[in-house]
Amino acid sequence: MPAVTRRERPGTPSVPLDDVSKAIIEQLQQDGRRAYAAIGKAVGLSEAAVRQRVQRLLDAGVMQIVAVTDPLQVGFNREALIGVTVEGDITPVADAIAALPEVSYVVLTAGAFDVLCEVVCEDDEHLLDVINRRIRSISGVRGTQSFVYLKLRKQTYAWGTR
């Protein structure tokens, strides 16, 4: 599956989210396979109206419907957040990091780090390879600091509906 990138943050949403659209999104956040008829019943619309709204939200990039796996259940036992400091332009460094298959999340930041990325690896040896051989070898990377995840306490995708 290709990587998902987010657009630059606009001042206002490109698709206005009224209460009905938010309710549809909440229904899909609970179960991405929920039938349009069931969603329509819950939000007070016909199945066709729900289908049209969902398609509009998908086309506008407001949401995606995807399967989310638990890395531990599929053989990836080491996750970490890596802070990266950069010399020069941070954009090509962030792009190079984002191209790595182990990287699931990349943000350009202000503060102690220029780039933060989340990596999902099979084990510590794999993590070492990603940090030492792949990230640190990118031109412009001045240093890294790793924050190894010991236990995940919360992960949510329920933004923008409340």
C-alpha positions as CSV (number, residue, x, y, z in Angstrom):
1,M,0.0,0.0,0.0
2,P,1.4,3.4,-0.8
3,A,2.4,5.8,2.0
4,V,-0.2,8.3,3.0
5,T,0.9,11.9,3.2
6,R,-1.1,14.7,4.7
7,R,-1.6,18.0,2.9
8,E,-0.3,21.2,4.4
9,R,-2.6,22.4,7.1
10,P,-5.1,24.8,5.5
11,G,-6.7,27.6,7.5
12,T,-10.2,26.1,7.1
13,P,-11.3,22.6,6.2
14,S,-11.8,22.0,2.4
15,V,-15.0,20.1,3.2
16,P,-17.3,21.6,5.9
17,L,-18.1,19.0,8.5
18,D,-21.7,19.4,9.7
19,D,-23.0,17.3,12.6
20,V,-24.3,14.6,10.2
21,S,-20.9,14.2,8.5
22,K,-19.3,14.0,11.9
23,A,-21.8,11.3,13.0
24,I,-21.1,9.3,9.8
25,I,-17.3,9.5,10.5
26,E,-17.9,8.4,14.1
27,Q,-19.9,5.4,12.9
28,L,-17.1,4.4,10.5
29,Q,-14.4,4.9,13.2
30,Q,-16.3,2.4,15.3
31,D,-16.5,-0.1,12.4
32,G,-15.1,0.7,9.0
33,R,-17.1,-2.1,7.5
34,R,-20.5,-0.9,8.9
35,A,-23.2,-1.0,6.1
36,Y,-24.4,2.3,4.7
37,A,-28.0,1.3,5.6
38,A,-27.0,0.9,9.2
39,I,-25.2,4.2,9.3
40,G,-28.1,5.9,7.6
41,K,-30.5,4.5,10.3
42,A,-28.1,5.8,13.0
43,V,-27.7,9.3,11.5
44,G,-31.2,9.8,9.9
45,L,-30.2,9.6,6.2
46,S,-31.0,7.2,3.4
47,E,-28.4,4.6,2.4
48,A,-27.8,6.5,-0.9
49,A,-27.3,9.8,1.0
50,V,-24.7,8.2,3.3
51,R,-22.9,6.6,0.3
52,Q,-22.7,10.0,-1.4
53,R,-21.4,11.8,1.8
54,V,-18.8,9.0,2.4
55,Q,-17.6,9.3,-1.1
56,R,-17.3,13.1,-0.9
57,L,-15.3,12.8,2.4
58,L,-13.0,10.2,0.8
59,D,-12.6,12.2,-2.4
60,A,-11.7,15.3,-0.4
61,G,-9.1,13.5,1.6
62,V,-11.0,14.2,4.9
63,M,-10.9,10.5,5.8
64,Q,-9.7,7.1,4.7
65,I,-11.1,3.7,5.5
66,V,-8.2,1.4,6.2
67,A,-7.4,-1.8,8.2
68,V,-5.2,-1.0,11.2
69,T,-3.0,-3.8,12.4
70,D,-1.5,-4.4,15.8
71,P,2.3,-4.5,15.1
72,L,2.9,-7.0,17.9
73,Q,0.3,-9.4,16.5
74,V,2.0,-9.4,13.1
75,G,5.6,-9.9,14.1
76,F,6.8,-6.3,14.7
77,N,8.0,-6.3,18.4
78,R,9.9,-3.1,18.5
79,E,8.4,0.4,18.0
80,A,10.2,3.7,18.6
81,L,9.9,7.4,18.2
82,I,13.1,8.9,16.7
83,G,14.0,12.6,17.1
84,V,16.2,13.8,14.3
85,T,18.3,16.9,14.2
86,V,19.2,18.2,10.8
87,E,21.8,20.6,9.2
88,G,20.3,22.7,6.4
89,D,17.0,22.1,4.8
90,I,14.8,19.7,6.7
91,T,12.4,18.9,3.9
92,P,14.7,16.5,1.9
93,V,15.7,14.7,5.1
94,A,12.0,14.3,6.1
95,D,11.2,13.0,2.6
96,A,14.1,10.5,2.7
97,I,13.0,9.2,6.1
98,A,9.3,9.0,5.0
99,A,10.5,6.8,2.1
100,L,11.8,4.1,4.5
101,P,9.2,1.2,4.8
102,E,9.7,0.9,8.5
103,V,8.6,4.5,9.1
104,S,4.9,5.0,9.8
105,Y,4.8,8.6,10.8
106,V,6.9,11.7,10.0
107,V,6.5,15.3,11.2
108,L,8.6,18.4,10.9
109,T,8.7,20.0,14.3
110,A,9.9,23.1,16.1
111,G,11.9,22.5,19.3
112,A,14.7,20.2,20.2
113,F,14.3,18.1,17.1
114,D,13.7,19.1,13.5
115,V,11.9,15.8,12.5
116,L,10.1,13.2,14.5
117,C,9.4,9.8,13.1
118,E,7.8,6.6,14.3
119,V,9.3,3.3,13.3
120,V,8.0,-0.2,13.5
121,C,10.6,-3.0,13.5
122,E,10.8,-6.7,13.9
123,D,13.3,-6.6,16.8
124,D,16.2,-4.5,18.3
125,E,18.6,-5.6,15.6
126,H,16.2,-4.3,12.9
127,L,15.7,-1.1,14.8
128,L,19.5,-0.6,15.1
129,D,19.8,-1.1,11.3
130,V,17.1,1.5,10.6
131,I,18.7,4.1,12.9
132,N,22.4,3.4,12.3
133,R,22.6,2.4,8.6
134,R,19.6,4.1,7.1
135,I,18.5,7.2,9.0
136,R,21.9,8.4,10.1
137,S,23.3,7.9,6.6
138,I,20.9,10.4,5.1
139,S,22.7,13.6,4.0
140,G,21.9,16.4,6.4
141,V,21.2,14.2,9.5
142,R,23.2,15.7,12.3
143,G,22.0,13.3,15.1
144,T,19.2,11.1,16.4
145,Q,17.7,10.3,19.7
146,S,15.6,7.2,20.1
147,F,12.6,6.7,22.4
148,V,11.8,2.9,22.5
149,Y,8.2,2.1,23.3
150,L,7.9,-0.2,26.2
151,K,4.1,-0.4,26.2
152,L,1.4,1.4,24.3
153,R,-1.3,2.8,26.5
154,K,-3.5,4.7,24.0
155,Q,-3.8,5.0,20.3
156,T,-6.8,6.7,18.7
157,Y,-7.9,7.9,15.4
158,A,-11.1,9.7,16.5
159,W,-10.1,13.3,15.5
160,G,-12.5,15.9,14.3
161,T,-15.8,14.5,15.3
162,R,-16.3,16.1,18.7
